[in-house]
Amino acid sequence: MKILKFIIPLVAFSFFISCSEDDNNDDNAAINEVENLIKVQNIENDTHTIEVYTQSGVLMQGYNEITIRIKDKTTNEFVENATVSWTPMMHMTEMSHSCPKSEVTKVTGKQTIYSGYIIFQMPENQDEGWDLTFNYSIGGTDYQAVAVISVPMSPRQRVTTFMGADGVKYILALIAPQQPEVAVNDMTVGLYKMENMMSFPVVKNYTIALDPRMPSMGNHSSPNNEDLTYDDTIMLYNGKLSLTMTGYWKLNLKLLNANNELLKGEDVTETNESSSLYLELEF
């Protein structure tokens, strides 16, 4: 009977450990890799459903960081080993064109999600709009999926398209800060040139001079701003943006090439309240 007294607790303890391990395994299997994201829409073909996510649950004119995952319709499982590319297309009444975009890459440390960014330089309207095509390969088999997407106008100017003094058409987009604070914020922008309707390569080694102003407050500026310079590791431009109070800010800019030649923009002075090259923030 003494032996039985020890055996029963031991069996119960083993059962408890086994159940705990099973619970942990179930938790691991149920990890949600898009937990902090909101689905924008599904894009489907006969074989797969491509789930499209952003932090806000929408796409918008300007910079969009986008996460996707691919579900097999037969197994109902998410694909872990795809090679993916995408092509956004704006279909206008007289022409069609693409826009600046990154490659689509597997997210480090994740099993099922892929990410990249797209910069929509113009919004949809009643007669013109965007679609998004995915071309992807799984196990040596190629697939394609395409669908219309909604890209409404941004309430503030987060992206601008302009002709430089060198005759090149450029696209400049605000990437950060996404949630500005009353502080010296890290500022990041993307700069691209339009080679043709489908090609928008990154412009390297230019300088973007920064002069933020508050038009409603006497057009005052702020201290400790830093001009944006090119970072080859991320292929974007980084600088410092000082915001001294909440409200509407016009981020006046000047674009200078590698030879320090002015391509677009003007100094803000008493007689010139803003540059012709600018982005906007309001918080």
HELIX and SHEET records of a PDB file:
HELIX    1   1 LYS A    2  ALA A   29  1                                  28    
HELIX    2   2 PRO A  215  MET A  217  5                                   3    
SHEET    1   A 5 ILE A  38  GLU A  44  0                                        
SHEET    2   A 5 HIS A  48  THR A  54 -1                                        
SHEET    3   A 5 GLY A  62  ASP A  72 -1                                        
SHEET    4   A 5 TYR A 114  PHE A 120 -1                                        
SHEET    5   A 5 THR A 105  LYS A 106 -1                                        
SHEET    1   B 4 SER A  96  HIS A  97  0                                        
SHEET    2   B 4 ALA A  82  HIS A  91 -1                                        
SHEET    3   B 4 GLY A 129  ILE A 138 -1                                        
SHEET    4   B 4 THR A 141  ILE A 149 -1                                        
SHEET    1   C 8 VAL A 159  MET A 163  0                                        
SHEET    2   C 8 LYS A 169  ALA A 176 -1                                        
SHEET    3   C 8 ALA A 183  LYS A 193 -1                                        
SHEET    4   C 8 LEU A 236  LEU A 243 -1                                        
SHEET    5   C 8 GLU A 226  ASP A 231 -1                                        
SHEET    6   C 8 THR A 207  ARG A 213 -1                                        
SHEET    7   C 8 TYR A 248  LEU A 256 -1                                        
SHEET    8   C 8 LEU A 262  LYS A 264 -1                                        
SHEET    1   D 8 VAL A 159  MET A 163  0                                        
SHEET    2   D 8 LYS A 169  ALA A 176 -1                                        
SHEET    3   D 8 ALA A 183  LYS A 193 -1                                        
SHEET    4   D 8 LEU A 236  LEU A 243 -1                                        
SHEET    5   D 8 GLU A 226  ASP A 231 -1                                        
SHEET    6   D 8 THR A 207  ARG A 213 -1                                        
SHEET    7   D 8 TYR A 248  LEU A 256 -1                                        
SHEET    8   D 8 TYR A 278  GLU A 282 -1                                        
END                                                                             
